[in-house]
């Protein structure tokens, strides 16, 4: 793991699916100006743009590139490194890569952007991108668009409430339930299609001495994926997005039902999840100690040796009237820091990053099951997991970005992480936990 020596950090989804999620987000982002008080930065979008922050710079000058993966950390780092190498080879320009481990990057982003940031940096679509735009911390890159091969749906995902673009999508991936095909075949198990199937599968796993679900939440964010999928399965996509927006009550009967259902499922999960990282949980599944794991396809980063034996299914319906056509499928990409010293050079690099050429370089440079955002990217090197990921996301009626991307960043980090962990330690206190979340939400939203 690389420590930061200075305060720097660093095929497509169908339009109907992303546009549904993005339009829902945009309907509530009108209230995102609260971010100014949280981040201690101006809340005027007028502060953004190529002439703001660090200044214009030269397109031919060195571009500083902040990456949210440490060198040697796995396929995610390798993908980005391959894109950088392709850009340098194509243009003859120099990119100064500042690679930092993922959690350190996340925890220090606001300080980083308000200090002396890199020009281009890793980030995500959704509320969290728009919140940075609202606060003048990222630059308007509308002149980078349109991008050949990038659908209107991805442009919508890159657009803030002011109608301008602040983001270049690179790849996406679904959250689903992963398992080893050999383990399922050996035990005669098949992917469950409904709640009864899931219950029977979990009970059979336990009866054979296998913990049904691998589970680790030491880093705080992985369990958010479980909350998301249970909420969408029990209450539907629209309610989930209203909850993320602060428009629905966290102490409502709907949310209490999510936690109650989760409590019923906890005995089928690994115990003591707060002491275990997601990588350790992935290893438990790879070793056969656990039968399944609800996570993003980046699970492969931790257990690459088993990739050919991995398969997944979307979490089954828990309520037949709601179904199972919604899922988390976060979009990863890059933004231009308003305080970066080389605005023009950063834009030039972002133009390349959004191309099919860059996507192909990334896919050829790393064995990672991400799906290129650019529809013109080659699928020749796609693994079975990548191909299935594209099919599953393409079939989804509604796409969420993940809890900590679809809601206010301060609420996600300071309220939801400790609240979910409190629940995991004391699942019987649902009333107290949900009341506390709602009270804190009122002060933030």
N, C-alpha and C positions, 0 to 999 in steps of 0.2 A: 504494500500500500504506500502511495506516494504522499508525503505531507506537503503542505503549501508553504514555501519559504517567504511568501509575500502575500499581501491581501488581494490576490487575483484568484479567480476561480473559473475557475473554469471547471393485366391486373390491378386496381385501386378500389377503394371503398365506394359503393354506389352513391350517387348524389342524394337520393332520397333518405338514406340512412344518416349520413352526416348532417345534411341540411336540417333534418328534424331536430337533432340534438343541438346543433349550433343555433338555430332560430330560437329554441327554448332558452338557451343560455343568454342570447342577446336580449331577450325580453326582460331579463332581470338584471342585466349588467348596468342598466341605467342608474342603479343605486350604488355602483362600485366606487364612487368618489370617496367613500369612507377610507379607502386605502391610503390617502394622503396623510391622515393622522397616524395610521399604523406604521407606515414606512418612513415618515418624516421627510417626505419629498413633495414637490408641487403636484397638485391634482389636476392641473390643466393640460389637456392634450396638446395645446398650442406650444407647450415646452418641448414637444418631440420634433423630430425631423433631422435632416442631414446636417443642418447648420447648428444644431444644439449640442450640448454636452462637450465632447472632446474635440469637436471641430471637424473640418472636411477631410484633411489628409490627402493622400495620393493613391489612386488605384494601383499604381506600380510599387507602392511602398510595402513594407512588411505588415502583414495582418496578424494581429494577436488573436488566438483562438482558444477560448475557455471550454474545456471538455469535462463533463460530469462523470468521467470514468477514469480511474487511475491506470497508468501504464502497466500492462501485463495483467489487467483484471479480467480479461476474457474477450469474447466476440464483440461486445459493444464498443470497447476501445479499439479493437482491430478494424471494425467497420469505419469508424471515424478516421483512423490513421490512414486507411486505404483511400478515402476521399481526399484527404489532405495531400497525400502523395500524388494522386492523379491531377489535382489542381496545380500543384507546383510544377509537375512535368508539362502540363498543357500550357501554362502561362509563363513559366520561368520566374515566377514570383516566390517570395519567401513567406512561410507561415510559421509563427512562433507558437507552438502548442503548449498550453498550460493545463495539464491533466491532473485532476484531483478526484479522490474517491467520492462516490455518489452521495453518501450521507453528509459528508463535510460540505460538499458543494451546495446541497439543498439547504442546510442549516445556516449557511453564511451568505446566501444569495443577495439579500437586501443590502447588507453591509458592503458586499462586493460591488454591486451596481452603483451605490452612492459614493464609492471611493474612487479607485483608479482601475476600472474594469478592462477586460480584453475587448476587442472590437466585436467579434462574433462569439456567441456562447450557446451552449445546449439549453433547450427549454421545451415547453409543452404547449399544445393548443388548449383552448378552454378558458375558463374564468381566470386562471393564473396568468396567462398571457395578457388578457385584456386588463387585468388589474395593474400590471406593470406599465401598460400603455397609458392607462388613466393617470398614472403618477409620474409620467414623463421620464421613466427609467429606460425605455427602449425607443428606438427611432422608427419613424414612419418609413417603410420600405415599399410603398405602393408602386414606385417606379421599377421595382424588380419584377412585378407582375404585369401582364400574364406570363405564366411559365408554360412552355410547350409540354404537353403531356400531363399537366396538372388540372384536374377537373374543377368545375365551379364549386363543388362540394368542399374541396380542400381549400379553395380561396376563401370560402365562407368561414372555414375553421381558422383561417389566418387573419380574419377581420375583427377589429375592435368595434365598440359601439359607435365610434365616430365615422365608420364606413371605410377606414383606411386599413392597409395590411401592415402587420408587424411581425410576421412569422413566415418561415419557409418550411413546410412539412417535408419530412424525409421518409419516415416509415411508420407503420402502425402494427399492432399485434393484439390478439384477443386474450382476455382472461377466461380460463376454462378449467375443467377438472382433468388433470394429467394422470396417466397411469402407465405401467409397463405392460406391453402386450403379452409378453411371455408369462407374466404372473397371472393375468386374467385368463389366458388360455389354459394354463396349468390347472386352475381352479374352476374352470367352466363358467367364469363370470362374463357378463356382457354389460355394455353401457346402459344405465337405467334411463327409462323414458318418462317416468313419473315418480311421484312421491312414494308410492307403494314399492316400486322397483328399488328406489334408493334405500328405503328402510330395510328391505330384504337383503340387499347387497351388503349394507353396513353390518347387519346382524350376522350374516354368514362369515364375513371377514373376521369379526370379533370371535366367532365360534372357532375359527381356525388359528387363533392366536396372532392375527394381524390387525394392527391399529388401522381403522378405515381411512382416516384423514391425517396426513402429515400437517403440522401446524407450528409456525414459529413467528413470533411478533416482537422480538427483541428490538428491532429497529423502529417499531411504532406504526409504520404504514401498511405492512402486508395485510393485517386483519381488516383494514378498510375495504379490501376487495370482498371479503365475506359479507360485511354489512351491505355493501352495494348490491350484490346479487340476491341476497335474501330480501332486501327492500324492493327491488324490482320484481322479484317473483311473487311477493305477497301483496304489494301495493301498486305495482305498475310503474312504468317509466315516467309518466307525467308527475305522479306524486313524488317520485325520487328526485326529479329535477326541481320541483317546488321546494322540497326540503333542503336541497343544496343551496337554493337561492335565499333561504331564510324566510320564505313565504308560508311554509307549513310548520306546525308546532312539533318540536322534538319530544314533548311530553304527551303527544296524542296517543290514542288507542292504536293507531296504525304502527307507530314507531315502537311502542311497547310490545306489540305482537312480533315485530322483527327480533327484538332482543329475547323474547320468550321462546321463539322458535330456535334461535341460536343457542339458547341455554339447553334446549332439548337435544341439540346436535353435539354439544361439547363433549359428552361422554364418548363420542365416537372419534374424537380428535386427540392428538398427542397432548399429554398433560404438561403443565408448566411451560406454556408457549413463550412467556416473557423472558425466559432464559435461553431461547434458541433463535438463531438467525434463520432467514429463509433458505440460505444455502445449506445449513445443517439439516433442515427439514427435507430439502430436496434429496440430500444424501440418504436420509432414512427411507424415502420412497425407492430410490435407486437400489438400495440394499435389500428391499423386500420386506422391511420392518413395517412399512405403512403401505396401504393399497392405493391411495389416491392423494392428489395434492391440488388444491384450488390456487392457481397462480397464473401469471402471464407466461407467454411462451419463452420469456427470458430464463425460465427455469433451466433451459438447456445450458446456460452459461455455467451452472454449477455441476452439471452431470453430463457433460458432452459425450462421454464414452458410451452412454446409454441411448443416445439420440435415435438411433435406428430402431430401438425397441420401445420408443415412446409413442403414445397416441393420446387423444383427449376427446372429451365430450362436453357440450355446454351443460351447465347446471340445469337439471330437469325442472319442470313446472311443479309448483307447490299448490297452486290454485288454478283449476282448469279454466276459470273465467278470465284469467290473466295470461296464462300460457308462459312460454319460455323464449319469446322472440326479442328480448332485450339483453344486452350484455355490455360490459366494459371493453372498449377497444381503443386505448389511448394512442394519440398521435404524437410522435416525437419529431423534433426538428430544431431549428436554430433561429435566434433573434440577433438584432444589432443593438448593442448597448449604447444608449444615448451619450454616455460618458467615455466611450471608446475613442482613442486618439485618431483612428484612421477610418472615418465614416465611408468615404468613397471606396477604399480598398475592401472594407467589410461588405459593402453592397455587391461589389464585383465577385467576391467569393460566394456570397449567398446566391447570386444568379447561377453560378456553377453547381452549387450544392443541390439546387432544386431540379437539375437536369437528369435525364435518363442515364447519361454518361457517368455521372457521379453515383447514381444508384447501382449501376452495373459494377463500378469499381468497388463499392462497399460490399456487394453480394459476393464478388469474386475474392475479396480480401478477408472474409471471415465466414465461418460456418455458424451463422446465427439465424434463427427462424423469424426474421422480421420481414414484413411485406413492403415493398417499395411504394411510396406515395405516387410516384410518377408512372402513369399508365403505359408509357413507352419503354419502361425498363424491361430487360430480358428476364424471362422466367426459366431459362434453360438450366440454371444452376440451382433452382429451388428444390428444397428437400420435400419429402412427403408432408412434413409438418407445415412448411410454408404454404404449400398448395392447399392443404386442408384449412389453414388459417384464413386464406383469402376466400375460400368457399363459405366458411362459417360466418365470417363478418359480412360477406356479400348477401347472405340469406337473412341477416338480422333486420328486423323492422325498425329498431331504435338502438342508437349507440350512445353510451355515456363515456366520459373521459377518465373516470376514476374519482373517488371522493375528494382527494386532496388537489385535484385539478379543476373540479367542477364547482368548488365553493371558495369562499374567502380564505386566503392562505393563513391568516392569523387564526381564524376559527378552526381550520383543519389541524394546525400544529399545536396550538395552545389549549384547545378545548377537546377536539375529537380524539386525538391520540391518547391523552391521559384518561379520558372518559371510557373509551373502549378497553383500555388496559385495566381500568378499575372494574369494568364489567367482567373481564376474563378472570380477575382475582376473586370477585364476589358477584357471581351471576344472579344471586337472589335479590339484589338491591336495584331492580329495574326502575321502580318508581323514583328512588332517590337520584339515580344516575340520569334518567331522562329529565327530571325536574331541574337538575343542575345544568345540563346542556342547554335547555331552553332559557334559563335565566342568563347564562353567559352569552347565548346567541343574541338576546335582546340588546345587550350592551355593545356588541360588535356590529350587528346589522342595523 
